[in-house]
Every structure is written in C-alpha cells, then in structure tokens.
Amino acid sequence: MSRVLLIEDDQAVRDGLRLALTRQGHEVRAVGSGEDGLAGLAGVDVVVLDLMLPGVDGFEVCRRIRAGGTLPIIMLTARSDDMDVVAGLEAGADDYVVKPVQPRVLEARIRAVLRRGGEPARPGGAERHGELTVDRAGLVVSKGGVPVGLAPTELRLLLELSRAPGRVFSRQQLLESVWEHGYLGDSRLVDACVQRLRAKVEDDPAAPRFVQTVRGFGYRFGPL
C-alpha cells in the first residue's frame, strides 16, 4: 500500500480523489493548503499537488519539497497547454494530470512514478564517464566522487540515456521508457527533466557534455 499526500484546496475534489484512491488501495492523507502539506510530508511515498493553492501556492510547495529531497510529485493543473505546466515541471514536478481529474488516470500516474522510485538494481558495475560515475547495481550517481542527489525520474532518465552512449533517443522513446506514457505523450516532461538533470550533473548546463541535445531528434548521452 502506498502512502499518498493529496494537497488540494477544493473540498469536493479533495474528498472525491481521496475516496477513489483509497478504493484503489492507497493510504491517503488529504489537506487543503500548502502550509498543511509541507507540515505533513513525513512518511509519505508520493505527493499529489494542486498548483492553485491559497497562501503558499503549489509552485512554492513543489520547490520546497524538491529542495529537500527526492519525493515524487504529481501536479494537478486546470489546463494542459498552460504555462503553469512548464513552470510546475521546472519547479520539480515529475508528472501532471489535467483537471477535471480522472481517478484512473491519476492512479496510473501514481503507480508509474512509484515504480521509478523502486527502480530495481540493474546488472553491471560502476560506469565511469569522465568525472561522472553511474553505478547501475547500486543506483548511485556521483560526480568527482561526490554523490549526486537525483529524484527518481531524473535517475531513471539518466540510466536510460547512459545505457547506450552516443545513441539518440527521441522524446517519445523517453516518454515511453521513463514515464510509461503512450503515444503522443507530452514532450515538455522530457525537456523539463533534462533541464533539472543538467543542473545537477553538468559543470555548465548551458553547454552540456553529458546530456546533449540533438536538434530535431532528441537527446543523447556523452561524452562521445
């Protein structure tokens, strides 16, 4: 049973999602404000976060959670084409669901993001790529001998790209393998996660050596 923290100020939506997720076997803690959400993080496995909250809004909640650890975050947003989606992803969210929320969609996203956090150890020892070391067996990434704290989605993205250095992965391929999204997934998920990953593993994120863009195609892992 996973432990879900639901932060949603609309009581009707909050009660409906709490009931639906509980029926799916999750243990749900539901609160109506960002302040209560930040105070209730202990012991939860995933956060479902509304962006439009009174007081401390969802963007700030997301930033504070991400600054303090790797807890998976799924945000709720009113419009899929809104700049809020991009801002939320850049703040550290792993995925998003558009309102009105379909509980089955949200439940599937929760299971997918939790699988990323429970990524099984992979065969092989530590791989050295310059000063960057990727330990697939231990699921540890270090730079210059210092561990790099990656959120589950960031780690899985790096593992996927680095398994075939030099190979170009399209955004759609990465959506399917990392986010488990089907056809026509949202490429903004990939681009925002790449941006966050670069901020952690690159000396100069504006001139990346490890996570490189191939214009018109996607991304590849270097150095070549």
Backbone torsions as a table, in degrees:
resi	resn	phi	psi	omega
1	MET	NA	127.1	178.0
2	SER	-90.8	152.2	-179.1
3	ARG	-106.1	115.2	-173.6
4	VAL	-108.5	131.5	170.3
5	LEU	-101.8	115.3	179.4
6	LEU	-102.6	119.3	179.1
7	ILE	-113.8	104.2	-174.0
8	GLU	-150.3	125.5	-175.2
9	ASP	-83.5	-19.7	178.3
10	ASP	-79.6	113.5	-173.1
11	GLN	-63.2	-38.5	-179.2
12	ALA	-63.8	-44.6	177.6
13	VAL	-65.1	-43.0	-179.1
14	ARG	-60.8	-46.3	-179.1
15	ASP	-66.7	-39.6	-179.5
16	GLY	-65.3	-44.1	-179.8
17	LEU	-70.1	-37.2	178.0
18	ARG	-61.3	-44.3	179.9
19	LEU	-64.5	-45.6	-177.8
20	ALA	-63.7	-44.3	-178.6
21	LEU	-70.2	-34.2	176.4
22	THR	-63.6	-41.2	177.7
23	ARG	-64.1	-25.7	178.0
24	GLN	-83.8	0.0	175.4
25	GLY	101.5	5.9	178.9
26	HIS	-89.4	151.7	171.1
27	GLU	-94.8	116.8	-170.1
28	VAL	-112.9	127.6	170.3
29	ARG	-108.6	118.4	-174.2
30	ALA	-115.8	129.5	179.2
31	VAL	-133.0	163.2	-172.6
32	GLY	-109.5	5.7	-179.3
33	SER	-145.5	159.2	177.2
34	GLY	-64.1	-37.8	179.3
35	GLU	-61.2	-45.8	179.4
36	ASP	-66.5	-34.6	178.0
37	GLY	-64.1	-46.8	179.2
38	LEU	-63.3	-30.1	179.4
39	ALA	-80.0	-12.8	-174.6
40	GLY	-115.2	27.4	-176.1
41	LEU	-77.8	-22.7	-173.6
42	ALA	-60.3	128.3	173.0
43	GLY	83.5	2.8	-179.1
44	VAL	-94.5	157.6	-178.6
45	ASP	-100.8	-27.2	-177.3
46	VAL	-155.4	147.6	178.2
47	VAL	-112.7	130.1	171.2
48	VAL	-107.2	117.3	-163.6
49	LEU	-126.8	120.2	171.6
50	ASP	-75.5	138.3	-179.0
51	LEU	-76.3	-37.9	-174.1
52	MET	-92.3	86.6	-179.7
53	LEU	-115.8	147.9	173.7
54	PRO	-72.1	155.7	179.4
55	GLY	70.1	-121.8	176.3
56	VAL	-72.5	111.1	-174.3
57	ASP	-78.3	174.5	-175.2
58	GLY	-63.8	-32.4	179.1
59	PHE	-64.0	-44.8	-179.9
60	GLU	-68.3	-39.6	176.1
61	VAL	-59.0	-45.0	-179.8
62	CYS	-60.9	-46.5	-180.0
63	ARG	-61.3	-41.4	-178.4
64	ARG	-68.6	-40.0	177.8
65	ILE	-63.2	-46.1	-176.6
66	ARG	-68.2	-33.7	178.3
67	ALA	-66.7	-26.5	-175.9
68	GLY	-98.8	-3.1	-179.1
69	GLY	170.4	-162.0	-171.7
70	THR	-117.1	21.2	-178.6
71	LEU	-60.3	128.1	179.6
72	PRO	-63.7	141.1	-178.0
73	ILE	-129.7	126.2	171.8
74	ILE	-114.9	123.2	-177.3
75	MET	-99.1	151.5	175.6
76	LEU	-105.9	131.4	-177.4
77	THR	-137.7	153.9	-175.6
78	ALA	-80.6	-25.5	-176.1
79	ARG	-139.9	132.7	-178.9
80	SER	-74.4	-21.0	-178.9
81	ASP	-100.0	8.9	-177.1
82	ASP	-77.3	147.1	174.0
83	MET	-62.7	-18.4	176.6
84	ASP	-58.9	-33.6	178.8
85	VAL	-61.4	-48.7	-179.7
86	VAL	-62.3	-45.0	-179.4
87	ALA	-62.9	-40.2	179.0
88	GLY	-65.9	-40.9	178.0
89	LEU	-66.0	-40.6	178.5
90	GLU	-66.9	-28.2	177.9
91	ALA	-73.4	-15.6	175.2
92	GLY	127.9	3.0	179.1
93	ALA	-67.6	147.4	-179.7
94	ASP	-89.3	-28.7	-175.7
95	ASP	-161.5	172.7	177.5
96	TYR	-146.0	158.7	175.8
97	VAL	-133.0	137.2	-176.1
98	VAL	-89.2	137.7	173.5
99	LYS	-78.6	150.8	-6.4
100	PRO	-65.7	134.6	-171.7
101	VAL	-76.7	130.4	170.3
102	GLN	-90.1	115.2	-175.7
103	PRO	-53.3	-36.0	-179.0
104	ARG	-66.6	-34.6	178.0
105	VAL	-68.8	-46.1	179.1
106	LEU	-61.6	-42.3	-179.4
107	GLU	-63.7	-38.1	177.7
108	ALA	-65.9	-38.9	178.8
109	ARG	-67.8	-37.6	177.6
110	ILE	-62.1	-46.9	-179.7
111	ARG	-62.9	-38.4	-179.2
112	ALA	-66.4	-45.3	-177.9
113	VAL	-69.1	-30.9	176.6
114	LEU	-71.4	-32.9	175.5
115	ARG	-63.5	-35.7	177.6
116	ARG	-63.6	-41.1	178.8
117	GLY	-67.9	-26.9	178.5
118	GLY	-101.3	30.0	179.8
119	GLU	-51.1	122.0	179.8
120	PRO	-69.3	149.9	175.7
121	ALA	-60.0	139.7	-177.3
122	ARG	-105.0	154.3	179.4
123	PRO	-61.4	153.9	175.2
124	GLY	107.9	157.6	179.2
125	GLY	-94.5	-157.6	-179.1
126	ALA	-76.0	134.3	177.4
127	GLU	-105.9	128.6	179.6
128	ARG	-101.5	128.5	176.5
129	HIS	-128.6	85.8	-172.1
130	GLY	65.0	-129.9	179.1
131	GLU	-84.8	-1.5	179.9
132	LEU	-96.7	128.1	178.8
133	THR	-117.5	129.7	178.5
134	VAL	-116.4	110.9	179.4
135	ASP	-98.1	100.5	-175.9
136	ARG	-71.7	-33.0	-179.2
137	ALA	-70.4	-41.3	-177.7
138	GLY	-93.7	-6.0	-177.9
139	LEU	55.0	47.0	179.8
140	VAL	-126.2	134.1	175.4
141	VAL	-116.8	132.6	179.0
142	SER	-134.5	153.3	178.7
143	LYS	-129.0	119.1	-176.7
144	GLY	61.3	30.1	179.5
145	GLY	84.6	-1.4	-178.8
146	VAL	-106.3	124.4	-179.7
147	PRO	-58.5	141.0	177.9
148	VAL	-105.0	123.2	-179.4
149	GLY	-80.4	105.3	-179.5
150	LEU	-110.0	137.0	171.5
151	ALA	-65.7	157.7	-176.1
152	PRO	-52.5	-42.3	-179.5
153	THR	-68.2	-39.0	177.8
154	GLU	-63.6	-42.2	178.7
155	LEU	-63.0	-45.8	-177.8
156	ARG	-65.4	-36.5	177.0
157	LEU	-63.4	-44.7	179.4
158	LEU	-64.4	-41.6	178.0
159	LEU	-61.3	-40.0	-178.9
160	GLU	-67.5	-46.0	-178.9
161	LEU	-67.1	-40.9	-173.1
162	SER	-79.6	-8.8	178.8
163	ARG	-71.1	-16.8	179.0
164	ALA	-142.3	74.3	-178.9
165	PRO	-54.4	134.8	-179.6
166	GLY	91.6	-20.7	179.1
167	ARG	-77.5	137.8	178.7
168	VAL	-90.9	124.9	176.0
169	PHE	-104.8	129.0	175.1
170	SER	-72.5	160.9	177.2
171	ARG	-61.2	-38.4	-179.6
172	GLN	-65.3	-39.5	177.0
173	GLN	-61.3	-41.1	-179.7
174	LEU	-70.2	-37.3	176.1
175	LEU	-59.6	-40.5	-177.7
176	GLU	-73.5	-38.3	-174.8
177	SER	-86.1	-32.2	-176.2
178	VAL	-98.1	-48.5	-177.1
179	TRP	-93.2	-13.4	-178.3
180	GLU	62.7	32.0	174.8
181	HIS	-89.7	141.8	-179.0
182	GLY	-81.2	-156.0	-175.0
183	TYR	-57.4	138.8	177.6
184	LEU	61.3	43.8	172.8
185	GLY	-71.6	173.7	-174.9
186	ASP	-89.2	111.9	-176.4
187	SER	-67.2	-15.2	177.9
188	ARG	-63.5	-28.3	176.0
189	LEU	-59.8	-44.4	-178.8
190	VAL	-67.8	-48.5	-175.6
191	ASP	-62.4	-41.2	-179.9
192	ALA	-68.3	-39.1	179.4
193	CYS	-68.0	-38.4	175.4
194	VAL	-60.2	-43.5	179.5
195	GLN	-59.5	-44.7	-180.0
196	ARG	-67.9	-39.1	179.8
197	LEU	-64.1	-43.7	178.9
198	ARG	-60.9	-37.7	-179.6
199	ALA	-61.7	-22.9	-176.4
200	LYS	-99.4	-28.6	-173.6
201	VAL	-112.2	-14.0	-177.2
202	GLU	-97.8	145.7	171.3
203	ASP	-68.0	-41.8	178.7
204	ASP	-131.2	97.7	-177.7
205	PRO	-57.6	-24.1	178.9
206	ALA	-76.3	-18.2	177.3
207	ALA	-131.8	70.1	-171.5
208	PRO	-68.7	141.9	174.8
209	ARG	-103.7	-27.1	-175.0
210	PHE	-97.8	-50.9	-178.9
211	VAL	-106.2	96.9	-170.1
212	GLN	-103.8	144.3	176.1
213	THR	-89.1	134.4	171.2
214	VAL	-112.1	102.9	-170.3
215	ARG	-57.5	132.2	178.8
216	GLY	83.9	-6.2	-177.2
217	PHE	-125.5	-55.0	-176.5
218	GLY	159.6	-130.7	-174.8
219	TYR	-134.6	154.4	173.9
220	ARG	-140.9	162.1	179.0
221	PHE	-102.4	132.5	176.3
222	GLY	-119.6	-166.4	-0.9
223	PRO	-73.2	146.1	-177.7
224	LEU	-80.5	NA	NA
